[in-house]
Amino acid sequence: YNFDNKQELADFRKLDLDQSHPNLLNPKISASDHTSVRESWTELHQKIGNYLSENNFTWEVEDPSISIVQKIYFEPNGQIKHFFFNILNQNISHEKKQQYSNLILEFSKTHRINYQQDKSFAQCGKTKYVNKS
């Protein structure tokens, strides 16, 4: 779900996923397992960065980094169920956001997070990707 796409944003909000998927990056929720949660989050973002590179994706801006708020909702087995993002850099084109969205959709079909729970969960936070222009 792309924050800039008003229909996708409305669809995302209707799901109210934060009620059914606790954010494991919140230390109050995953206190005993917080290190594993953070490691799995970092590894997932490395996989995303590699996937974008493998698909020759570039942001086509001069910014040294790209900041994105991501809310990723998972099945208990770590499979990605929903992926919400908001690209914070103002000068990213609509076309690049759409291309990123398409790649993330394809990525989420074949990749999972290296973490499992007995129920659905989320990992939500702000991520910075180094921009290789």
N, CA, C and O atoms as CSV, one atom per row, in Angstrom:
chain,resi,resn,atom,element,x,y,z
A,1,TYR,N,N,0.844,-1.174,0.000
A,1,TYR,CA,C,0.000,0.000,0.000
A,1,TYR,C,C,0.889,1.236,0.000
A,1,TYR,O,O,1.766,1.388,0.851
A,2,ASN,N,N,0.654,2.095,-0.944
A,2,ASN,CA,C,1.434,3.314,-1.099
A,2,ASN,C,C,0.687,4.478,-0.437
A,2,ASN,O,O,-0.454,4.769,-0.794
A,3,PHE,N,N,1.320,5.127,0.506
A,3,PHE,CA,C,0.717,6.252,1.213
A,3,PHE,C,C,0.229,7.333,0.247
A,3,PHE,O,O,-0.788,7.976,0.504
A,4,ASP,N,N,0.937,7.536,-0.847
A,4,ASP,CA,C,0.581,8.593,-1.796
A,4,ASP,C,C,-0.608,8.244,-2.683
A,4,ASP,O,O,-1.168,9.123,-3.337
A,5,ASN,N,N,-0.996,6.985,-2.713
A,5,ASN,CA,C,-2.153,6.568,-3.496
A,5,ASN,C,C,-3.361,6.603,-2.560
A,5,ASN,O,O,-3.505,5.753,-1.682
A,6,LYS,N,N,-4.210,7.581,-2.757
A,6,LYS,CA,C,-5.317,7.811,-1.807
A,6,LYS,C,C,-6.245,6.601,-1.676
A,6,LYS,O,O,-6.732,6.319,-0.582
A,7,GLN,N,N,-6.497,5.878,-2.783
A,7,GLN,CA,C,-7.350,4.694,-2.709
A,7,GLN,C,C,-6.666,3.588,-1.903
A,7,GLN,O,O,-7.294,2.949,-1.059
A,8,GLU,N,N,-5.371,3.365,-2.168
A,8,GLU,CA,C,-4.638,2.348,-1.402
A,8,GLU,C,C,-4.574,2.718,0.074
A,8,GLU,O,O,-4.709,1.854,0.940
A,9,LEU,N,N,-4.370,3.997,0.361
A,9,LEU,CA,C,-4.321,4.449,1.749
A,9,LEU,C,C,-5.662,4.191,2.439
A,9,LEU,O,O,-5.695,3.722,3.577
A,10,ALA,N,N,-6.757,4.495,1.758
A,10,ALA,CA,C,-8.096,4.255,2.332
A,10,ALA,C,C,-8.314,2.758,2.560
A,10,ALA,O,O,-8.831,2.354,3.601
A,11,ASP,N,N,-7.919,1.941,1.585
A,11,ASP,CA,C,-8.065,0.490,1.729
A,11,ASP,C,C,-7.248,-0.027,2.911
A,11,ASP,O,O,-7.715,-0.858,3.690
A,12,PHE,N,N,-6.023,0.479,3.030
A,12,PHE,CA,C,-5.150,0.081,4.131
A,12,PHE,C,C,-5.767,0.438,5.481
A,12,PHE,O,O,-5.800,-0.389,6.393
A,13,ARG,N,N,-6.252,1.662,5.603
A,13,ARG,CA,C,-6.827,2.108,6.885
A,13,ARG,C,C,-8.046,1.288,7.285
A,13,ARG,O,O,-8.269,1.059,8.473
A,14,LYS,N,N,-8.831,0.847,6.323
A,14,LYS,CA,C,-10.018,0.037,6.608
A,14,LYS,C,C,-9.653,-1.297,7.265
A,14,LYS,O,O,-10.425,-1.844,8.053
A,15,LEU,N,N,-8.470,-1.808,6.933
A,15,LEU,CA,C,-8.051,-3.099,7.481
A,15,LEU,C,C,-7.757,-3.042,8.979
A,15,LEU,O,O,-7.878,-4.051,9.674
A,16,ASP,N,N,-7.373,-1.870,9.477
A,16,ASP,CA,C,-7.065,-1.671,10.895
A,16,ASP,C,C,-6.118,-2.753,11.430
A,16,ASP,O,O,-6.356,-3.356,12.476
A,17,LEU,N,N,-5.046,-2.972,10.681
A,17,LEU,CA,C,-4.120,-4.065,10.986
A,17,LEU,C,C,-3.362,-3.889,12.293
A,17,LEU,O,O,-2.929,-4.874,12.891
A,18,ASP,N,N,-3.195,-2.656,12.745
A,18,ASP,CA,C,-2.462,-2.440,13.996
A,18,ASP,C,C,-3.181,-3.055,15.194
A,18,ASP,O,O,-2.560,-3.310,16.226
A,19,GLN,N,N,-4.472,-3.292,15.063
A,19,GLN,CA,C,-5.227,-3.911,16.152
A,19,GLN,C,C,-4.969,-5.415,16.247
A,19,GLN,O,O,-5.015,-5.988,17.335
A,20,SER,N,N,-4.697,-6.050,15.109
A,20,SER,CA,C,-4.545,-7.508,15.091
A,20,SER,C,C,-3.099,-7.987,14.930
A,20,SER,O,O,-2.813,-9.177,15.062
A,21,HIS,N,N,-2.184,-7.039,14.643
A,21,HIS,CA,C,-0.785,-7.399,14.398
A,21,HIS,C,C,0.114,-6.539,15.289
A,21,HIS,O,O,0.442,-5.415,14.908
A,22,PRO,N,N,0.523,-7.030,16.458
A,22,PRO,CA,C,1.377,-6.227,17.333
A,22,PRO,C,C,2.720,-5.924,16.671
A,22,PRO,O,O,3.305,-6.785,16.013
A,23,ASN,N,N,3.204,-4.692,16.852
A,23,ASN,CA,C,4.481,-4.259,16.292
A,23,ASN,C,C,5.606,-4.784,17.176
A,23,ASN,O,O,5.822,-4.280,18.278
A,24,LEU,N,N,6.311,-5.783,16.699
A,24,LEU,CA,C,7.350,-6.412,17.511
A,24,LEU,C,C,8.583,-5.538,17.692
A,24,LEU,O,O,9.433,-5.852,18.525
A,25,LEU,N,N,8.705,-4.446,16.934
A,25,LEU,CA,C,9.830,-3.539,17.168
A,25,LEU,C,C,9.626,-2.692,18.421
A,25,LEU,O,O,10.545,-2.005,18.867
A,26,ASN,N,N,8.434,-2.742,18.982
A,26,ASN,CA,C,8.164,-2.074,20.252
A,26,ASN,C,C,8.725,-2.956,21.371
A,26,ASN,O,O,8.224,-4.057,21.602
A,27,PRO,N,N,9.766,-2.474,22.069
A,27,PRO,CA,C,10.393,-3.312,23.108
A,27,PRO,C,C,9.431,-3.751,24.202
A,27,PRO,O,O,9.672,-4.767,24.855
A,28,LYS,N,N,8.357,-3.017,24.416
A,28,LYS,CA,C,7.374,-3.406,25.431
A,28,LYS,C,C,6.606,-4.659,25.005
A,28,LYS,O,O,6.109,-5.408,25.846
A,29,ILE,N,N,6.517,-4.877,23.693
A,29,ILE,CA,C,5.776,-6.030,23.184
A,29,ILE,C,C,6.681,-7.250,23.063
A,29,ILE,O,O,6.260,-8.368,23.359
A,30,SER,N,N,7.913,-7.043,22.632
A,30,SER,CA,C,8.820,-8.180,22.412
A,30,SER,C,C,10.057,-8.085,23.294
A,30,SER,O,O,11.176,-8.305,22.832
A,31,ALA,N,N,9.857,-7.767,24.528
A,31,ALA,CA,C,10.970,-7.525,25.454
A,31,ALA,C,C,11.977,-8.672,25.493
A,31,ALA,O,O,13.182,-8.431,25.425
A,32,SER,N,N,11.514,-9.891,25.600
A,32,SER,CA,C,12.440,-11.011,25.752
A,32,SER,C,C,13.123,-11.397,24.445
A,32,SER,O,O,14.155,-12.067,24.465
A,33,ASP,N,N,12.573,-10.993,23.334
A,33,ASP,CA,C,13.074,-11.428,22.033
A,33,ASP,C,C,13.440,-10.246,21.140
A,33,ASP,O,O,13.535,-10.396,19.922
A,34,HIS,N,N,13.646,-9.076,21.736
A,34,HIS,CA,C,13.830,-7.849,20.962
A,34,HIS,C,C,15.063,-7.912,20.047
A,34,HIS,O,O,15.025,-7.370,18.942
A,35,THR,N,N,16.130,-8.545,20.471
A,35,THR,CA,C,17.336,-8.647,19.643
A,35,THR,C,C,17.043,-9.436,18.371
A,35,THR,O,O,17.433,-9.010,17.284
A,36,SER,N,N,16.374,-10.558,18.483
A,36,SER,CA,C,16.021,-11.369,17.311
A,36,SER,C,C,15.095,-10.610,16.364
A,36,SER,O,O,15.221,-10.702,15.143
A,37,VAL,N,N,14.178,-9.871,16.941
A,37,VAL,CA,C,13.248,-9.084,16.130
A,37,VAL,C,C,14.017,-8.035,15.327
A,37,VAL,O,O,13.804,-7.895,14.123
A,38,ARG,N,N,14.907,-7.302,15.987
A,38,ARG,CA,C,15.691,-6.261,15.294
A,38,ARG,C,C,16.600,-6.871,14.225
A,38,ARG,O,O,16.747,-6.310,13.139
A,39,GLU,N,N,17.200,-7.999,14.525
A,39,GLU,CA,C,18.061,-8.664,13.542
A,39,GLU,C,C,17.256,-9.098,12.322
A,39,GLU,O,O,17.719,-8.956,11.191
A,40,SER,N,N,16.059,-9.622,12.544
A,40,SER,CA,C,15.228,-10.069,11.421
A,40,SER,C,C,14.788,-8.873,10.567
A,40,SER,O,O,14.712,-8.977,9.343
A,41,TRP,N,N,14.499,-7.744,11.212
A,41,TRP,CA,C,14.105,-6.512,10.515
A,41,TRP,C,C,15.264,-6.020,9.655
A,41,TRP,O,O,15.072,-5.666,8.492
A,42,THR,N,N,16.452,-5.997,10.220
A,42,THR,CA,C,17.641,-5.547,9.482
A,42,THR,C,C,17.904,-6.459,8.282
A,42,THR,O,O,18.163,-5.982,7.176
A,43,GLU,N,N,17.836,-7.756,8.506
A,43,GLU,CA,C,18.073,-8.715,7.423
A,43,GLU,C,C,17.036,-8.547,6.307
A,43,GLU,O,O,17.382,-8.601,5.127
A,44,LEU,N,N,15.777,-8.344,6.676
A,44,LEU,CA,C,14.734,-8.158,5.665
A,44,LEU,C,C,15.036,-6.929,4.805
A,44,LEU,O,O,14.885,-6.968,3.584
A,45,HIS,N,N,15.460,-5.851,5.439
A,45,HIS,CA,C,15.748,-4.636,4.668
A,45,HIS,C,C,16.982,-4.785,3.793
A,45,HIS,O,O,17.070,-4.166,2.732
A,46,GLN,N,N,17.921,-5.587,4.220
A,46,GLN,CA,C,19.064,-5.886,3.353
A,46,GLN,C,C,18.597,-6.673,2.130
A,46,GLN,O,O,19.060,-6.428,1.017
A,47,LYS,N,N,17.682,-7.614,2.337
A,47,LYS,CA,C,17.133,-8.384,1.226
A,47,LYS,C,C,16.369,-7.470,0.266
A,47,LYS,O,O,16.466,-7.633,-0.951
A,48,ILE,N,N,15.616,-6.518,0.799
A,48,ILE,CA,C,14.882,-5.579,-0.053
A,48,ILE,C,C,15.867,-4.759,-0.880
A,48,ILE,O,O,15.690,-4.607,-2.089
A,49,GLY,N,N,16.896,-4.233,-0.235
A,49,GLY,CA,C,17.903,-3.449,-0.950
A,49,GLY,C,C,18.568,-4.258,-2.054
A,49,GLY,O,O,18.773,-3.751,-3.157
A,50,ASN,N,N,18.905,-5.511,-1.768
A,50,ASN,CA,C,19.506,-6.391,-2.772
A,50,ASN,C,C,18.537,-6.648,-3.918
A,50,ASN,O,O,18.934,-6.652,-5.083
A,51,TYR,N,N,17.276,-6.859,-3.591
A,51,TYR,CA,C,16.253,-7.116,-4.611
A,51,TYR,C,C,16.094,-5.907,-5.530
A,51,TYR,O,O,15.984,-6.057,-6.747
A,52,LEU,N,N,16.083,-4.720,-4.949
A,52,LEU,CA,C,15.978,-3.511,-5.759
A,52,LEU,C,C,17.176,-3.389,-6.696
A,52,LEU,O,O,17.022,-3.050,-7.869
A,53,SER,N,N,18.365,-3.667,-6.174
A,53,SER,CA,C,19.589,-3.607,-6.994
A,53,SER,C,C,19.554,-4.643,-8.114
A,53,SER,O,O,19.883,-4.342,-9.261
A,54,GLU,N,N,19.154,-5.863,-7.771
A,54,GLU,CA,C,19.081,-6.937,-8.776
A,54,GLU,C,C,18.121,-6.589,-9.913
A,54,GLU,O,O,18.279,-7.072,-11.035
A,55,ASN,N,N,17.139,-5.760,-9.621
A,55,ASN,CA,C,16.158,-5.347,-10.618
A,55,ASN,C,C,16.484,-3.977,-11.207
A,55,ASN,O,O,15.636,-3.331,-11.822
A,56,ASN,N,N,17.741,-3.546,-11.002
A,56,ASN,CA,C,18.246,-2.292,-11.575
A,56,ASN,C,C,17.398,-1.072,-11.218
A,56,ASN,O,O,17.254,-0.145,-12.015
A,57,PHE,N,N,16.841,-1.090,-10.012
A,57,PHE,CA,C,16.028,0.040,-9.562
A,57,PHE,C,C,16.928,1.160,-9.053
A,57,PHE,O,O,17.838,0.918,-8.259
A,58,THR,N,N,16.679,2.362,-9.502
A,58,THR,CA,C,17.340,3.554,-8.982
A,58,THR,C,C,16.276,4.597,-8.696
A,58,THR,O,O,15.225,4.626,-9.336
A,59,TRP,N,N,16.565,5.456,-7.722
A,59,TRP,CA,C,15.603,6.484,-7.323
A,59,TRP,C,C,15.635,7.700,-8.246
A,59,TRP,O,O,14.665,8.454,-8.319
A,60,GLU,N,N,16.738,7.887,-8.942
A,60,GLU,CA,C,16.908,8.997,-9.889
A,60,GLU,C,C,16.794,10.367,-9.225
A,60,GLU,O,O,16.219,11.302,-9.782
A,61,VAL,N,N,17.357,10.458,-8.017
A,61,VAL,CA,C,17.460,11.740,-7.308
A,61,VAL,C,C,18.866,11.844,-6.736
A,61,VAL,O,O,19.584,10.847,-6.653
A,62,GLU,N,N,19.254,13.044,-6.345
A,62,GLU,CA,C,20.594,13.278,-5.799
A,62,GLU,C,C,20.686,13.007,-4.298
A,62,GLU,O,O,21.790,12.954,-3.756
A,63,ASP,N,N,19.565,12.835,-3.621
A,63,ASP,CA,C,19.555,12.644,-2.172
A,63,ASP,C,C,20.511,11.514,-1.765
A,63,ASP,O,O,20.509,10.461,-2.403
A,64,PRO,N,N,21.324,11.705,-0.720
A,64,PRO,CA,C,22.259,10.654,-0.298
A,64,PRO,C,C,21.559,9.442,0.319
A,64,PRO,O,O,22.115,8.344,0.324
A,65,SER,N,N,20.358,9.630,0.833
A,65,SER,CA,C,19.605,8.512,1.398
A,65,SER,C,C,18.117,8.711,1.135
A,65,SER,O,O,17.649,9.823,0.892
A,66,ILE,N,N,17.399,7.609,1.190
A,66,ILE,CA,C,15.957,7.607,0.981
A,66,ILE,C,C,15.323,7.119,2.286
A,66,ILE,O,O,15.622,6.022,2.758
A,67,SER,N,N,14.447,7.942,2.862
A,67,SER,CA,C,13.772,7.587,4.116
A,67,SER,C,C,12.356,7.103,3.814
A,67,SER,O,O,11.597,7.747,3.090
A,68,ILE,N,N,12.033,5.965,4.384
A,68,ILE,CA,C,10.727,5.358,4.144
A,68,ILE,C,C,10.158,4.858,5.463
A,68,ILE,O,O,10.837,4.155,6.210
A,69,VAL,N,N,8.921,5.218,5.746
A,69,VAL,CA,C,8.183,4.626,6.859
A,69,VAL,C,C,7.527,3.373,6.301
A,69,VAL,O,O,6.799,3.427,5.310
A,70,GLN,N,N,7.792,2.248,6.948
A,70,GLN,CA,C,7.252,0.984,6.483
A,70,GLN,C,C,6.506,0.288,7.607
A,70,GLN,O,O,6.969,0.217,8.745
A,71,LYS,N,N,5.347,-0.217,7.253
A,71,LYS,CA,C,4.567,-1.053,8.159
A,71,LYS,C,C,4.363,-2.364,7.415
A,71,LYS,O,O,3.648,-2.424,6.415
A,72,ILE,N,N,4.997,-3.399,7.914
A,72,ILE,CA,C,4.925,-4.689,7.247
A,72,ILE,C,C,4.225,-5.663,8.192
A,72,ILE,O,O,4.609,-5.815,9.352
A,73,TYR,N,N,3.193,-6.317,7.671
A,73,TYR,CA,C,2.372,-7.222,8.464
A,73,TYR,C,C,2.602,-8.645,7.967
A,73,TYR,O,O,2.564,-8.919,6.768
A,74,PHE,N,N,2.842,-9.544,8.921
A,74,PHE,CA,C,3.283,-10.900,8.602
A,74,PHE,C,C,2.313,-11.953,9.106
A,74,PHE,O,O,1.601,-11.758,10.091
A,75,GLU,N,N,2.307,-13.079,8.397
A,75,GLU,CA,C,1.659,-14.298,8.867
A,75,GLU,C,C,2.553,-14.863,9.971
A,75,GLU,O,O,3.722,-14.486,10.056
A,76,PRO,N,N,2.038,-15.754,10.816
A,76,PRO,CA,C,2.875,-16.327,11.877
A,76,PRO,C,C,4.182,-16.960,11.366
A,76,PRO,O,O,5.181,-16.966,12.085
A,77,ASN,N,N,4.184,-17.492,10.136
A,77,ASN,CA,C,5.381,-18.150,9.586
A,77,ASN,C,C,6.381,-17.167,8.973
A,77,ASN,O,O,7.402,-17.591,8.432
A,78,GLY,N,N,6.103,-15.859,9.050
A,78,GLY,CA,C,7.014,-14.856,8.529
A,78,GLY,C,C,6.700,-14.392,7.116
A,78,GLY,O,O,7.370,-13.502,6.591
A,79,GLN,N,N,5.688,-14.985,6.497
A,79,GLN,CA,C,5.306,-14.562,5.152
A,79,GLN,C,C,4.702,-13.152,5.207
A,79,GLN,O,O,3.929,-12.836,6.111
A,80,ILE,N,N,5.059,-12.325,4.246
A,80,ILE,CA,C,4.540,-10.958,4.192
A,80,ILE,C,C,3.082,-10.993,3.732
A,80,ILE,O,O,2.758,-11.538,2.677
A,81,LYS,N,N,2.217,-10.400,4.549
A,81,LYS,CA,C,0.783,-10.381,4.253
A,81,LYS,C,C,0.375,-9.023,3.679
A,81,LYS,O,O,-0.371,-8.958,2.702
A,82,HIS,N,N,0.865,-7.940,4.288
A,82,HIS,CA,C,0.572,-6.572,3.836
A,82,HIS,C,C,1.836,-5.736,4.007
A,82,HIS,O,O,2.587,-5.910,4.966
A,83,PHE,N,N,2.056,-4.826,3.062
A,83,PHE,CA,C,3.250,-3.977,3.089
A,83,PHE,C,C,2.798,-2.560,2.791
A,83,PHE,O,O,2.398,-2.251,1.668
A,84,PHE,N,N,2.863,-1.696,3.800
A,84,PHE,CA,C,2.496,-0.288,3.664
A,84,PHE,C,C,3.779,0.528,3.680
A,84,PHE,O,O,4.675,0.258,4.479
A,85,PHE,N,N,3.874,1.527,2.801
A,85,PHE,CA,C,5.056,2.385,2.826
A,85,PHE,C,C,4.697,3.829,2.514
A,85,PHE,O,O,3.739,4.126,1.800
A,86,ASN,N,N,5.514,4.714,3.087
A,86,ASN,CA,C,5.414,6.147,2.835
A,86,ASN,C,C,6.839,6.655,2.606
A,86,ASN,O,O,7.641,6.722,3.538
A,87,ILE,N,N,7.140,7.007,1.365
A,87,ILE,CA,C,8.461,7.539,1.024
A,87,ILE,C,C,8.486,9.000,1.449
A,87,ILE,O,O,7.671,9.801,0.990
A,88,LEU,N,N,9.428,9.347,2.331
A,88,LEU,CA,C,9.446,10.682,2.924
A,88,LEU,C,C,10.192,11.719,2.086
A,88,LEU,O,O,9.934,12.914,2.225
A,89,ASN,N,N,11.107,11.290,1.224
A,89,ASN,CA,C,11.818,12.237,0.362
A,89,ASN,C,C,10.812,12.887,-0.598
A,89,ASN,O,O,10.096,12.195,-1.321
A,90,GLN,N,N,10.771,14.194,-0.594
A,90,GLN,CA,C,9.754,14.928,-1.352
A,90,GLN,C,C,9.956,14.896,-2.865
A,90,GLN,O,O,8.991,15.038,-3.616
A,91,ASN,N,N,11.185,14.713,-3.320
A,91,ASN,CA,C,11.446,14.834,-4.752
A,91,ASN,C,C,11.434,13.506,-5.510
A,91,ASN,O,O,11.869,13.455,-6.660
A,92,ILE,N,N,10.953,12.453,-4.898
A,92,ILE,CA,C,10.820,11.171,-5.594
A,92,ILE,C,C,9.577,11.256,-6.489
A,92,ILE,O,O,8.492,11.615,-6.034
A,93,SER,N,N,9.757,10.921,-7.757
A,93,SER,CA,C,8.649,11.043,-8.714
A,93,SER,C,C,7.560,10.007,-8.449
A,93,SER,O,O,7.795,8.973,-7.823
A,94,HIS,N,N,6.386,10.310,-8.934
A,94,HIS,CA,C,5.258,9.378,-8.843
A,94,HIS,C,C,5.614,8.059,-9.539
A,94,HIS,O,O,5.280,6.980,-9.049
A,95,GLU,N,N,6.292,8.159,-10.680
A,95,GLU,CA,C,6.671,6.968,-11.436
A,95,GLU,C,C,7.625,6.080,-10.636
A,95,GLU,O,O,7.498,4.856,-10.647
A,96,LYS,N,N,8.577,6.700,-9.945
A,96,LYS,CA,C,9.527,5.924,-9.139
A,96,LYS,C,C,8.821,5.273,-7.951
A,96,LYS,O,O,9.123,4.133,-7.597
A,97,LYS,N,N,7.889,5.990,-7.341
A,97,LYS,CA,C,7.126,5.403,-6.236
A,97,LYS,C,C,6.320,4.206,-6.724
A,97,LYS,O,O,6.211,3.198,-6.027
A,98,GLN,N,N,5.757,4.322,-7.924
A,98,GLN,CA,C,4.974,3.220,-8.478
A,98,GLN,C,C,5.878,2.038,-8.821
A,98,GLN,O,O,5.513,0.886,-8.585
A,99,GLN,N,N,7.044,2.319,-9.373
A,99,GLN,CA,C,7.994,1.258,-9.687
A,99,GLN,C,C,8.437,0.551,-8.403
A,99,GLN,O,O,8.516,-0.677,-8.365
A,100,TYR,N,N,8.726,1.328,-7.353
A,100,TYR,CA,C,9.093,0.754,-6.057
A,100,TYR,C,C,7.946,-0.130,-5.547
A,100,TYR,O,O,8.179,-1.245,-5.079
A,101,SER,N,N,6.733,0.364,-5.637
A,101,SER,CA,C,5.565,-0.382,-5.183
A,101,SER,C,C,5.439,-1.711,-5.925
A,101,SER,O,O,5.176,-2.743,-5.308
A,102,ASN,N,N,5.624,-1.692,-7.228
A,102,ASN,CA,C,5.535,-2.917,-8.022
A,102,ASN,C,C,6.616,-3.918,-7.620
A,102,ASN,O,O,6.350,-5.114,-7.508
A,103,LEU,N,N,7.836,-3.423,-7.404
A,103,LEU,CA,C,8.921,-4.314,-6.997
A,103,LEU,C,C,8.682,-4.902,-5.606
A,103,LEU,O,O,8.951,-6.080,-5.368
A,104,ILE,N,N,8.177,-4.078,-4.694
A,104,ILE,CA,C,7.883,-4.568,-3.337
A,104,ILE,C,C,6.786,-5.628,-3.385
A,104,ILE,O,O,6.837,-6.607,-2.640
A,105,LEU,N,N,5.810,-5.441,-4.244
A,105,LEU,CA,C,4.752,-6.445,-4.389
A,105,LEU,C,C,5.347,-7.776,-4.853
A,105,LEU,O,O,5.017,-8.827,-4.304
A,106,GLU,N,N,6.208,-7.736,-5.845
A,106,GLU,CA,C,6.849,-8.956,-6.324
A,106,GLU,C,C,7.760,-9.567,-5.256
A,106,GLU,O,O,7.775,-10.784,-5.066
A,107,PHE,N,N,8.516,-8.718,-4.564
A,107,PHE,CA,C,9.390,-9.179,-3.491
A,107,PHE,C,C,8.584,-9.927,-2.428
A,107,PHE,O,O,8.992,-10.995,-1.972
A,108,SER,N,N,7.460,-9.373,-2.043
A,108,SER,CA,C,6.680,-9.947,-0.942
A,108,SER,C,C,6.052,-11.292,-1.301
A,108,SER,O,O,5.633,-12.030,-0.409
A,109,LYS,N,N,5.982,-11.617,-2.571
A,109,LYS,CA,C,5.438,-12.917,-2.986
A,109,LYS,C,C,6.414,-14.060,-2.739
A,109,LYS,O,O,6.001,-15.207,-2.568
A,110,THR,N,N,7.712,-13.749,-2.720
A,110,THR,CA,C,8.706,-14.821,-2.652
A,110,THR,C,C,9.646,-14.728,-1.446
A,110,THR,O,O,10.440,-15.639,-1.213
A,111,HIS,N,N,9.564,-13.655,-0.692
A,111,HIS,CA,C,10.466,-13.477,0.445
A,111,HIS,C,C,9.682,-13.408,1.750
A,111,HIS,O,O,8.526,-12.985,1.775
A,112,ARG,N,N,10.320,-13.823,2.814
A,112,ARG,CA,C,9.727,-13.737,4.151
A,112,ARG,C,C,10.763,-13.179,5.107
A,112,ARG,O,O,11.951,-13.080,4.800
A,113,ILE,N,N,10.268,-12.821,6.267
A,113,ILE,CA,C,11.174,-12.391,7.323
A,113,ILE,C,C,11.665,-13.641,8.054
A,113,ILE,O,O,10.940,-14.629,8.172
A,114,ASN,N,N,12.874,-13.585,8.530
A,114,ASN,CA,C,13.451,-14.716,9.242
A,114,ASN,C,C,13.049,-14.639,10.718
A,114,ASN,O,O,13.889,-14.496,11.606
A,115,TYR,N,N,11.755,-14.738,10.943
A,115,TYR,CA,C,11.219,-14.678,12.307
A,115,TYR,C,C,9.832,-15.306,12.271
A,115,TYR,O,O,9.103,-15.153,11.291
A,116,GLN,N,N,9.469,-16.008,13.332
A,116,GLN,CA,C,8.152,-16.631,13.402
A,116,GLN,C,C,7.547,-16.419,14.771
A,116,GLN,O,O,8.251,-16.252,15.767
A,117,GLN,N,N,6.235,-16.431,14.797
A,117,GLN,CA,C,5.448,-16.259,16.032
A,117,GLN,C,C,4.319,-17.277,15.998
A,117,GLN,O,O,4.141,-17.979,15.002
A,118,ASP,N,N,3.577,-17.358,17.054
A,118,ASP,CA,C,2.408,-18.241,17.044
A,118,ASP,C,C,1.158,-17.522,16.537
A,118,ASP,O,O,0.101,-18.137,16.394
A,119,LYS,N,N,1.276,-16.229,16.266
A,119,LYS,CA,C,0.162,-15.458,15.701
A,119,LYS,C,C,0.724,-14.376,14.778
A,119,LYS,O,O,1.931,-14.136,14.758
A,120,SER,N,N,-0.145,-13.733,14.025
A,120,SER,CA,C,0.271,-12.674,13.101
A,120,SER,C,C,0.952,-11.545,13.859
A,120,SER,O,O,0.641,-11.287,15.022
A,121,PHE,N,N,1.886,-10.872,13.186
A,121,PHE,CA,C,2.634,-9.793,13.832
A,121,PHE,C,C,3.039,-8.754,12.797
A,121,PHE,O,O,2.876,-8.955,11.593
A,122,ALA,N,N,3.564,-7.653,13.285
A,122,ALA,CA,C,4.032,-6.575,12.410
A,122,ALA,C,C,5.413,-6.135,12.850
A,122,ALA,O,O,5.823,-6.334,13.994
A,123,GLN,N,N,6.110,-5.536,11.913
A,123,GLN,CA,C,7.325,-4.806,12.234
A,123,GLN,C,C,7.198,-3.493,11.478
A,123,GLN,O,O,7.141,-3.471,10.249
A,124,CYS,N,N,7.154,-2.424,12.214
A,124,CYS,CA,C,6.886,-1.113,11.644
A,124,CYS,C,C,7.948,-0.130,12.112
A,124,CYS,O,O,8.292,-0.078,13.293
A,125,GLY,N,N,8.457,0.643,11.170
A,125,GLY,CA,C,9.455,1.628,11.542
A,125,GLY,C,C,9.937,2.416,10.340
A,125,GLY,O,O,9.508,2.193,9.208
A,126,LYS,N,N,10.826,3.329,10.614
A,126,LYS,CA,C,11.409,4.175,9.578
A,126,LYS,C,C,12.744,3.562,9.163
A,126,LYS,O,O,13.549,3.167,10.007
A,127,THR,N,N,12.964,3.490,7.862
A,127,THR,CA,C,14.181,2.909,7.317
A,127,THR,C,C,14.838,3.901,6.378
A,127,THR,O,O,14.160,4.648,5.673
A,128,LYS,N,N,16.163,3.902,6.373
A,128,LYS,CA,C,16.917,4.731,5.433
A,128,LYS,C,C,17.711,3.806,4.528
A,128,LYS,O,O,18.441,2.932,4.994
A,129,TYR,N,N,17.558,4.011,3.235
A,129,TYR,CA,C,18.341,3.294,2.248
A,129,TYR,C,C,19.370,4.249,1.670
A,129,TYR,O,O,19.054,5.394,1.349
A,130,VAL,N,N,20.610,3.772,1.536
A,130,VAL,CA,C,21.651,4.575,0.896
A,130,VAL,C,C,21.276,4.702,-0.575
A,130,VAL,O,O,20.940,3.712,-1.224
A,131,ASN,N,N,21.334,5.913,-1.093
A,131,ASN,CA,C,20.979,6.155,-2.487
A,131,ASN,C,C,22.247,6.206,-3.326
A,131,ASN,O,O,23.068,7.113,-3.190
A,132,LYS,N,N,22.387,5.234,-4.177
A,132,LYS,CA,C,23.530,5.193,-5.096
A,132,LYS,C,C,23.073,5.800,-6.425
A,132,LYS,O,O,22.543,5.103,-7.291
A,133,SER,N,N,23.285,7.091,-6.568
A,133,SER,CA,C,22.809,7.751,-7.791
A,133,SER,C,C,23.739,7.561,-8.962
A,133,SER,O,O,23.467,8.059,-10.054
